[in-house]
Amino acid sequence: MAKQQLQMDRKSFIKVSLLSGAGIVLGVNFLQSCQFKNDKPIDLEALDYNEFNAYIQIANNGRVTIYSPNPEIGQGVKTSMPMIVAEELDVPWEHVRVVQANLDTKNFKRQVAGGSQSIRFSWLPLREAGATARQMLINAAALEWNVSANDCSTSDGNVIHPNGKKLGYGDLVVKAATLEVPTEITLKNPEDFKIIGKQAKNVDNFKITQGAPLYGMDYFEEGMVYASIIHPPAFGQKLIRFDASEALKIKGVSEVVKTGNNIAVIATSTWIAFQGKKAVKATYSKANKNEDSTYFDQLAEEALASGKFKKVREDGDVKKAFKEADKVIERVYEAPFLAHNTMEPMNFFANVTDEIIELKGPIQTPELTAKQVARNLKREVDEVRVEMCRIGGGFGRRLKGDYAIEAALISDKIKKPVKLVYTREDDMTAGWYRPKVKYKIRAAIKNDKITGYHLTDISVNAVVNKQRANFFPSGAIDNLLIDTYKIKSKVTCFAWRAPICNILAFAEQSFFDELSEELNIDPIQLRLDLLENAKKHKDQNMEYSPERMQEVIKKVAKEAQWGVSKQGVYQGFSAYYSHNTHVAQIAEVVLKDNKPVVTKVYCVVDCGIVVNPLGARAQAEGGIIDGIGHAMFSEMIVENGVPKSNNFHQYKLTRLKDAPEVVVSFVDSKEAPTGMGEPTLPPAPAAVANALYAAMGKRFRKHPFVKNGLNS
């Protein structure tokens, strides 16, 4: 059928469903070479690329272009996702160039950067895309030679027959595209991988070091104007009126307009827009004094005293366990609001016309954002086009497309293409914060055994995620209760790197360290014993694997020489499962001039098959340093609805001098890949807190440590 269509119209675009479960669409375009806006591949400009399927283009000399469908936020998917396709296509990695795909809901599924799920969800579809194209090339060669396709194999971009014949992919691509799409394909055995599992440099390294326009902040289009935005100074405030007369006197400021509850200053440059913003005088409704960090603490205490919670999970008979306990251990752990503070402030380009809505910028959720823009402008989503830039940090902030919606509303209002750019102050004070949280944990002890466990979660605007209730120690303790209470607020809160787990892991893993002391048992042995019990209760809906968790724990204990005396070195342990990945860590602290210094963190990760060890190691290191730095130094205080930190002189992040050495190793696995962008962050704060206790004899139960007894 495809061949008949080709004969009727050689420029036709043939689309065939590939493997119904995979959700990929193949498209073949034989005569049109594809050209990409702002894309100038090194040494490859003269090649004639033919679109072979939704991910792959093969040139007449065998060079391959692979689309990377998901947003690149520094987690490395623009490198690792094409590696998977190239592996199954069986081409040399050095012959591949990578192009960032635009939003394409017909050909790609889940174009999202969030939850450390990009590789996990795309592992099979990416492999199938490469393997299907490889099989079509084999079939083309078999027809050319009049041999059985089963006798042919591939290697380094060539189809080979045992009789010595060989044809390169470039010689076969046009013929292959005329063939039926195979419904049965063979995926490589992991033992035969040539690309997956090998270290690959980030495909954008050269462009990044050369300052090439990759990021949203770099984007420029002739005729566009620049916008700065003024949000209300306090959460929950409403704009009443504003006076822009002084702003309009500034040369280069062309307009000042109201969009929703905000004010936009339009100018000929970002700098002028920022200056115009300072000159605008605005009047707002009265700030709400109850939107306050101190008041939220009071509400949390009242909630704990009330006992009126929403039950998330209950195993066994918790009341009986605590009633019959010889001893009950109770602790409270706390953490403040946190801003995301991405290196690249929020920005987006929008051009709203009667025919189309063009959007371009750094966004983790392009499809959702397209729908939200369409809804806000009362347009059809099919009219929205989204192009993705490389993102200078997301950490969950860019899951929210509010700034893209703002850009679209401004463009629609002024009828011009516009680039909206936040100042750092905008970025920090009008963000979506990590929820402020307080955890109370109780354990029942009977005959020196943990017989009951009760976790209560009190948070400001946090989303209750029942799946987290299936993480350790669920299943490991027979009688277990998890409940929650949500304090409602106008302070905007949302996902922050490793949502919920980033603090829950700190609380639970710190608590188990305290329990080990009460029970006079080694902290690691306590976890191993609990995991042994968990193996007996696999029917209790556990998300984690007790066996895989035990393996990473034993491996990190060996690598860090846990229990072996090291002169002047104090160790702390932590282990956690999140984003489908098992992680164990041991932090080391030394005292210099009687001040504690975190010098090293050992980390063992079981994330299944490691696609790109170089990128995976970078993610592991970054997550650990991020987690330690925020636990030790960072907080966002809100007073009467106003964030009290608006730049880095008031909000400390980890400095180079604070970063420890990080030693990362991976469990050798043949399991499908799981998350890597987030899982190493949650256990890190507890590992450090437990090491600090070993060094100082002081427990740290509240973030940031520097404001709660850490002399640093």
C-alpha positions in Angstrom: 0.0 0.0 0.0 2.8 2.4 0.9 4.5 1.6 -2.4 1.4 2.4 -4.3 1.0 5.7 -2.6 4.6 6.6 -3.4 4.0 5.9 -7.1 1.0 8.1 -7.1 2.6 11.0 -5.3 6.3 10.8 -4.4 5.9 13.9 -2.1 3.1 12.3 -0.1 3.5 12.0 3.7 2.7 8.4 4.7 1.8 7.7 8.2 1.5 4.2 9.6 0.8 3.1 13.2 3.8 1.4 14.8 3.2 -1.3 17.4 -0.1 -0.2 18.9 1.2 -0.3 22.5 4.1 2.0 21.7 2.1 5.0 20.5 4.6 6.1 17.9 3.8 7.3 14.4 6.1 6.7 11.5 6.3 9.3 8.8 8.2 9.1 5.5 9.1 12.1 3.4 11.2 11.1 0.4 12.1 14.2 -1.5 12.1 17.1 0.9 15.2 17.7 2.8 14.4 19.0 6.3 15.8 22.3 7.4 15.5 23.4 11.0 15.1 27.0 12.2 18.3 28.2 14.0 19.9 24.7 13.6 23.3 24.6 11.9 24.8 21.2 12.4 28.5 21.1 12.5 30.0 19.7 9.2 26.7 18.4 8.2 25.0 21.3 6.4 25.4 20.0 2.9 23.8 16.7 3.5 20.4 15.8 2.1 18.4 14.5 5.1 15.3 12.4 4.4 12.7 12.0 7.2 12.6 8.3 8.0 10.3 8.2 11.0 9.2 10.4 13.8 12.6 10.2 15.5 15.0 9.5 12.7 16.3 11.1 9.5 19.1 9.4 7.5 21.2 11.3 5.0 22.4 9.9 1.7 25.9 9.3 3.2 24.5 7.4 6.2 24.7 10.3 8.7 21.7 10.3 11.1 19.7 13.0 12.7 17.7 12.0 15.8 15.0 14.1 17.3 15.0 14.4 21.1 11.3 14.8 22.0 11.4 15.7 25.7 12.4 19.1 27.3 16.0 19.3 28.2 16.4 20.8 31.7 19.9 19.7 32.4 18.9 16.2 33.2 20.6 15.0 30.0 17.7 13.6 28.0 18.7 15.4 24.9 21.7 13.1 24.9 20.4 9.9 26.5 17.1 9.6 24.6 18.8 9.7 21.1 21.4 7.3 22.5 18.6 4.7 22.9 17.3 5.2 19.4 20.8 5.1 17.9 21.6 1.9 19.8 18.7 0.0 18.3 19.2 1.6 14.9 22.8 0.4 15.2 24.7 3.5 14.0 27.9 4.9 15.4 27.2 7.6 17.9 29.7 9.9 16.3 27.6 9.8 13.1 24.5 11.2 14.9 23.4 14.8 15.3 20.6 15.6 17.8 17.8 18.1 17.2 15.4 19.3 19.9 11.9 18.4 18.7 9.0 20.8 19.0 5.7 19.9 20.7 4.1 17.2 18.5 1.3 15.4 20.2 0.6 13.2 17.2 4.1 11.6 16.9 5.4 11.8 20.4 3.9 10.9 23.8 4.5 12.5 27.2 6.8 15.3 26.1 7.3 16.2 29.8 10.3 16.8 31.9 9.1 15.9 35.4 9.2 13.1 38.0 12.4 11.7 36.6 10.2 9.7 34.2 11.4 10.7 30.7 13.7 7.7 30.1 11.5 5.3 32.1 8.4 6.0 30.0 10.2 6.3 26.7 12.6 3.3 27.1 10.6 0.9 25.1 9.1 3.3 22.5 12.5 4.7 21.7 14.0 1.3 21.3 11.2 0.2 19.1 11.5 3.3 16.9 15.2 2.5 16.3 14.7 -1.2 15.8 11.8 -0.7 13.4 13.9 1.5 11.2 16.8 -0.9 11.4 14.5 -3.8 10.3 13.2 -1.8 7.3 16.8 -1.2 6.2 17.6 -4.9 6.5 14.5 -5.7 4.5 15.5 -3.2 1.8 19.0 -4.8 1.6 17.5 -8.3 1.4 15.4 -7.3 -1.5 18.4 -5.7 -3.2 20.4 -8.9 -2.8 17.5 -11.3 -3.3 18.3 -13.0 0.0 16.4 -13.7 3.2 16.3 -10.8 5.7 16.8 -13.4 8.4 20.4 -13.9 7.1 21.2 -10.2 7.3 22.6 -8.3 10.2 23.7 -4.7 10.9 26.8 -3.0 12.2 27.8 0.6 12.5 25.3 1.9 10.0 25.6 -0.9 7.5 23.6 -4.0 6.5 25.8 -7.0 6.1 25.3 -10.5 4.6 27.4 -13.5 5.4 28.5 -13.7 1.8 30.4 -10.5 2.3 28.0 -8.0 0.8 27.5 -4.7 2.6 25.4 -1.6 2.0 25.3 1.6 4.1 22.1 3.0 5.4 22.4 6.0 3.2 22.2 3.7 0.2 19.1 2.0 1.5 17.0 4.7 3.1 14.8 5.6 0.0 14.1 1.9 -0.8 13.5 1.0 2.8 10.9 3.8 3.1 8.8 2.2 0.4 8.4 -1.0 2.4 5.7 -2.1 4.8 6.4 -1.2 8.4 7.2 -4.4 10.1 4.9 -5.5 12.9 7.5 -7.8 14.4 10.9 -6.6 15.4 13.8 -7.8 17.5 15.3 -5.6 20.2 19.0 -6.0 21.0 20.1 -8.0 24.0 21.6 -5.7 26.6 24.9 -7.7 26.3 25.2 -6.4 22.7 24.8 -2.7 23.5 27.5 -0.5 22.0 26.1 2.9 22.9 23.9 2.4 25.9 26.1 2.1 29.1 29.0 4.0 27.5 29.9 7.5 28.6 28.7 10.1 26.1 29.3 13.9 26.4 26.4 16.2 26.4 25.4 16.9 22.8 25.2 20.6 23.6 28.5 21.0 25.3 30.2 22.7 22.4 27.3 25.1 21.8 27.1 25.9 25.5 30.8 26.7 25.8 30.6 28.9 22.7 27.6 30.8 23.9 25.4 29.6 21.0 21.7 30.5 21.3 20.2 27.5 23.0 18.2 28.8 26.0 15.0 30.8 26.2 17.0 33.9 27.3 18.9 33.7 24.0 15.8 33.7 21.8 15.4 36.7 19.5 13.1 37.4 16.7 13.1 40.5 14.4 10.3 42.9 15.3 9.7 41.6 18.8 9.4 43.8 21.9 10.4 43.1 25.5 8.2 42.9 28.5 8.7 43.0 32.3 5.9 42.1 34.6 4.7 43.5 38.0 3.1 41.0 40.3 1.4 42.0 43.5 4.0 42.3 46.3 2.0 39.9 48.7 0.3 36.6 48.0 -3.5 37.1 47.7 -3.4 40.8 47.0 -5.5 42.3 44.2 -4.5 45.1 41.9 -6.7 48.2 42.4 -5.1 50.8 40.1 -1.8 51.9 38.8 -0.1 55.1 37.4 2.4 54.6 34.6 3.0 58.2 33.7 6.6 58.2 34.9 7.4 54.9 33.3 6.1 56.2 29.9 8.6 59.1 30.1 11.5 56.6 29.9 12.9 56.4 26.4 12.2 53.0 24.9 9.1 52.3 27.0 6.2 52.1 24.6 3.3 50.8 26.7 2.2 49.8 30.2 -0.8 47.5 30.2 -2.9 45.5 32.7 -3.1 41.8 32.1 -5.3 40.0 34.7 -4.0 40.9 38.2 -0.6 42.0 36.8 1.0 45.0 35.0 3.2 44.6 32.0 5.8 47.2 30.9 6.6 47.0 27.1 9.9 48.3 25.9 12.7 48.1 23.3 15.0 46.1 25.5 14.8 44.0 28.7 16.9 46.6 30.6 14.6 49.4 29.7 11.5 47.3 30.6 13.1 46.7 34.0 13.6 50.4 34.5 10.1 51.2 33.4 8.8 48.7 35.9 10.5 50.5 38.8 8.7 53.8 37.8 5.2 52.3 37.9 3.1 53.2 41.0 0.5 50.6 41.9 -2.2 50.3 44.6 -3.2 46.9 45.9 -5.7 45.5 48.3 -4.6 45.0 51.9 -2.2 42.2 52.5 -3.5 39.2 54.6 -1.6 39.0 57.9 -2.5 35.3 58.2 -0.4 34.5 55.1 2.6 34.2 57.4 5.2 31.5 58.2 4.9 32.0 62.0 1.1 31.8 61.7 1.4 28.6 59.7 3.5 27.1 62.5 0.7 28.0 64.9 -1.8 26.3 62.7 0.4 23.2 62.4 0.6 22.9 66.2 -3.1 23.3 66.5 -3.7 20.6 63.9 -1.4 18.2 65.7 -3.2 18.8 68.9 -6.6 18.3 67.2 -5.9 14.9 65.8 -8.3 15.6 62.9 -6.4 14.1 60.0 -7.0 12.5 56.7 -6.0 8.8 56.7 -3.7 7.9 53.8 -2.7 4.3 54.7 -3.2 2.0 57.7 -1.8 -1.5 58.2 -2.5 -3.8 61.1 -3.7 -2.6 64.5 -1.8 0.6 65.3 -3.8 1.6 68.4 -3.1 -1.8 69.9 0.6 -1.6 69.1 0.9 1.8 70.9 -1.3 0.8 73.8 0.8 -2.3 74.5 4.2 -0.7 73.8 7.0 -0.7 76.4 8.1 2.7 75.1 6.9 5.3 72.6 9.4 7.4 70.7 8.1 10.7 69.2 9.9 13.3 67.2 9.0 16.3 65.0 10.8 17.4 61.9 10.3 20.7 60.1 11.2 22.4 56.8 10.4 25.9 55.4 9.1 27.2 52.1 11.8 27.0 49.4 12.1 28.8 46.1 13.3 27.0 43.0 15.9 29.6 42.0 16.8 28.3 38.6 19.9 29.8 37.1 17.8 31.0 34.1 14.9 33.2 35.3 11.5 32.6 33.9 11.1 33.9 30.3 9.0 33.1 27.2 8.3 34.4 23.7 4.8 34.7 22.4 3.3 35.9 19.1 -0.5 35.8 19.1 -2.1 36.5 15.7 -5.6 35.8 14.4 -4.3 32.7 12.7 -1.8 31.2 15.1 -0.3 31.4 18.5 3.5 31.0 18.5 5.2 30.1 21.7 8.9 29.5 22.3 10.8 29.1 25.5 11.9 26.9 28.4 9.0 24.8 29.6 8.8 21.4 31.3 5.2 20.8 30.2 4.7 22.0 26.6 1.5 20.2 25.9 -0.2 21.3 29.1 1.0 24.9 28.6 -0.4 24.9 25.0 -3.8 23.8 26.4 -3.7 26.5 29.1 -2.8 29.2 26.7 -5.6 28.2 24.4 -8.0 28.2 27.2 -6.9 31.6 28.5 -7.2 33.2 25.0 -10.4 31.3 24.2 -8.8 29.7 21.2 -8.5 26.2 19.9 -5.4 24.2 21.0 -4.7 23.3 17.4 -3.8 26.9 16.8 -1.0 26.8 19.4 2.6 26.0 18.3 5.2 25.4 21.0 8.9 25.3 20.3 11.2 24.2 23.2 14.5 25.8 24.2 17.1 24.2 26.3 16.2 25.0 29.9 18.6 26.6 32.4 17.2 24.7 35.4 13.7 23.6 36.2 13.5 21.6 39.4 9.7 21.6 39.1 9.2 25.3 38.7 8.8 25.1 34.9 6.1 22.4 35.2 4.0 25.5 35.8 3.5 27.5 32.6 2.1 30.6 34.2 4.9 32.8 32.7 4.2 31.4 29.2 0.5 32.3 29.7 1.5 35.8 30.8 3.6 36.2 27.7 0.7 35.1 25.5 -1.8 37.4 27.3 0.6 40.3 26.8 1.1 39.6 23.1 -2.6 39.3 22.6 -3.2 42.6 24.4 -0.6 44.6 22.5 -0.9 42.7 19.2 2.9 42.3 18.8 5.4 39.5 19.3 6.8 39.8 22.8 9.5 38.3 24.9 8.7 38.3 28.6 11.6 38.2 31.1 11.5 38.0 34.9 14.0 39.7 37.1 15.6 37.5 39.7 13.3 39.3 42.2 10.3 38.4 40.2 11.5 34.8 39.9 12.1 34.4 43.7 9.0 36.3 45.1 6.4 35.2 42.5 7.4 31.6 42.3 5.7 28.3 43.3 7.4 27.3 46.5 8.2 24.0 48.0 5.4 23.6 50.7 6.3 24.4 54.3 5.9 21.1 56.2 6.0 19.6 59.7 6.2 15.8 60.3 5.4 14.1 63.6 6.6 10.5 63.7 5.9 8.1 66.5 7.1 4.6 67.0 5.9 1.9 69.4 8.7 -0.3 71.0 7.9 -3.7 72.5 10.6 -6.1 73.6 13.2 -4.0 71.8 11.3 -4.3 68.5 9.4 -1.7 66.5 5.8 -2.8 66.6 4.0 0.4 65.5 4.7 3.4 63.3 2.6 6.5 63.0 3.5 9.4 60.6 1.5 12.6 60.5 2.1 15.1 57.7 1.1 18.8 58.3 1.8 20.9 55.2 0.9 24.2 53.6 -0.7 23.7 50.2 1.0 20.4 49.5 -0.6 17.9 47.2 -1.4 14.6 49.0 0.2 11.8 47.0 -1.0 8.5 48.1 1.6 6.7 46.2 4.3 8.0 48.7 2.4 6.0 51.4 3.6 2.9 49.6 7.3 3.7 50.1 9.5 2.4 52.9 8.7 1.8 55.8 5.3 0.7 54.6 5.3 -3.1 54.5 8.3 -3.2 56.7 6.4 -2.5 60.0 3.4 -4.6 60.7 1.3 -1.9 62.3 1.5 1.4 60.4 -0.5 4.5 60.1 0.1 7.5 57.7 -2.2 10.5 57.9 -2.1 14.1 56.7 -3.5 17.6 57.2 -3.4 20.4 54.6 -3.2 24.0 55.6 -4.7 26.1 52.9 -3.0 29.3 51.9 -2.7 31.9 49.1 1.1 31.2 49.0 1.6 29.4 45.7 3.2 26.0 46.3 4.0 23.2 43.8 6.5 20.5 43.0 10.1 21.1 44.1 12.8 18.7 43.1 11.8 15.2 44.4 8.4 16.4 45.5 7.3 15.4 49.0 10.2 12.9 49.2 12.7 15.8 49.6 11.6 16.3 53.2 9.8 13.1 54.0 13.1 11.2 53.5 14.9 13.5 55.8 12.3 13.1 58.5 12.0 9.3 58.3 15.7 8.5 57.8 16.6 10.8 60.7 14.0 9.2 62.8 15.2 5.7 62.1 18.7 6.8 63.1 17.2 8.0 66.4 15.4 4.7 66.8 18.6 2.7 66.2 20.2 4.6 69.1 17.2 3.9 71.4 17.3 0.2 70.4 21.1 0.1 70.7 21.4 -1.4 67.2 23.6 -0.3 64.3 21.6 2.1 62.0 22.3 0.1 58.9 21.4 -3.2 60.5 18.1 -1.7 61.7 17.2 -0.9 58.1 18.3 -4.3 56.8 16.2 -6.0 59.5 13.1 -4.0 58.6 13.6 -4.7 54.9 13.9 -8.4 55.7 10.5 -8.1 57.3 9.2 -6.3 54.3 10.0 -9.3 52.1 7.3 -11.2 54.0 4.6 -8.6 53.2 5.0 -8.0 49.4 1.2 -8.3 49.1 0.9 -5.0 51.1 1.2 -2.7 48.0 4.8 -1.7 48.4 6.3 0.4 45.6 9.9 -0.4 46.5 11.9 -3.6 46.3 13.3 -4.8 49.7 15.9 -6.9 47.9 17.2 -4.0 45.7 17.2 -1.6 48.7 19.2 -4.1 50.7 21.7 -4.4 47.9 22.4 -0.7 47.6 22.7 -0.4 51.4 25.2 -3.3 51.6 27.2 -1.9 48.7 27.5 1.6 50.1 28.4 0.3 53.6 31.3 -1.7 52.0 32.5 1.2 49.8 32.4 3.7 52.6 33.9 1.2 55.1 31.0 1.7 57.5 31.9 0.7 61.0 35.7 0.9 60.3 37.3 3.6 62.5 38.6 6.6 60.5 40.6 9.1 62.5 38.6 12.2 62.9 35.8 11.2 60.5 32.2 10.8 61.5 29.7 9.0 59.3 25.9 9.2 58.9 23.7 6.8 56.9 20.5 7.2 54.9 18.6 5.2 52.3 15.5 6.0 50.3 13.4 4.9 47.3 11.8 7.5 45.1 11.1 8.0 41.4 11.4 4.2 41.0 15.0 4.2 42.0 16.8 2.8 45.1 19.6 4.9 46.7 21.8 4.5 49.7 24.2 7.1 51.0 26.9 7.6 53.7 28.0 11.1 54.5 31.3 11.9 56.2 31.9 14.9 58.5 35.1 16.2 60.1 35.7 18.9 62.6 37.9 21.8 61.6 38.5 24.4 64.3 35.6 22.7 66.1 33.3 23.4 63.1 31.7 20.6 61.2 32.5 20.2 57.6 30.9 17.7 55.2 33.8 16.3 53.3 32.5 13.3 51.4 29.3 11.5 50.4 29.3 7.9 49.2 26.3 7.1 47.0 25.1 3.8 45.5 22.2 3.9 43.0 20.1 1.1 41.5 18.3 2.8 38.6 18.3 -0.2 36.3 20.3 0.0 33.1 22.3 3.2 33.1 22.0 4.7 29.6 24.7 7.3 29.9 27.0 6.8 33.0 28.5 10.3 32.5 25.2 12.0 32.6 23.8 9.8 35.4 26.7 10.5 37.6 26.3 14.2 37.1 22.7 13.9 38.1 23.5 11.9 41.2 26.2 14.4 42.3 23.9 17.4 41.6 21.0 15.9 43.5 23.2 15.2 46.6 24.8 18.7 46.6 21.4 20.3 46.0 19.8 18.4 48.9 22.6 19.1 51.3 22.8 22.8 50.4 19.1 23.5 50.9 19.0 21.5 54.1 21.9 23.4 55.6 21.3 27.0 54.3 18.1 27.8 52.5 14.7 29.0 53.5 11.9 31.4 52.3 10.1 33.2 55.1 6.7 34.8 54.3 5.5 37.7 56.5 2.0 39.0 56.0 2.0 37.5 52.5 5.3 39.0 51.5 8.3 36.8 50.7 11.3 38.2 52.8 14.0 37.1 50.4 14.2 38.5 46.9 17.8 37.7 45.8 20.8 35.6 46.7 22.2 38.1 49.2 19.2 37.1 51.4 18.8 33.5 50.3 21.9 31.4 50.5 22.5 28.5 48.1 25.4 26.1 48.2 28.7 27.7 47.4 31.6 25.8 45.8 33.4 25.7 49.2 30.4 24.0 50.8 30.3 21.1 48.2 31.7 17.8 49.4 33.4 15.2 47.3 30.8 12.8 46.0 31.6 9.2 45.1 28.9 7.6 43.0 28.5 4.0 41.9 25.7 2.1 40.2 24.4 -1.4 40.7 25.0 -3.5 37.6 21.5 -4.2 36.4 19.6 -5.5 33.4 16.3 -4.0 34.6 14.7 -1.2 32.5 16.0 2.3 33.5 14.3 4.3 36.2 14.6 7.9 37.4 17.9 9.7 37.9 17.2 13.5 38.1 15.8 13.4 41.6 16.3 10.2 43.6 19.7 11.1 45.1 18.4 14.3 46.7 15.9 12.9 49.3 18.4 10.8 51.3 21.2 13.4 51.4 20.0 15.7 54.1 19.4 12.8 56.6 22.8 11.3 55.8 24.4 14.6 56.7 22.2 15.2 59.7 23.1 11.8 61.1 26.8 12.4 60.5 26.5 15.8 62.2 25.0 14.0 65.2 27.9 11.6 65.3 30.4 14.5 65.2 28.6 17.0 67.5 26.1 15.0 69.6 23.3 17.2 68.4 20.2 16.2 66.4 19.1 18.5 63.6 15.4 18.1 63.1 14.6 21.5 61.4 15.8 23.1 58.2 18.0 25.1 57.6 20.6 23.6 59.9 22.6 26.9 60.1 19.7 28.5 61.9 19.1 25.6 64.2 22.3 25.0 65.9 24.9 24.3 63.2 28.0 26.4 63.7 29.2 26.7 60.1 
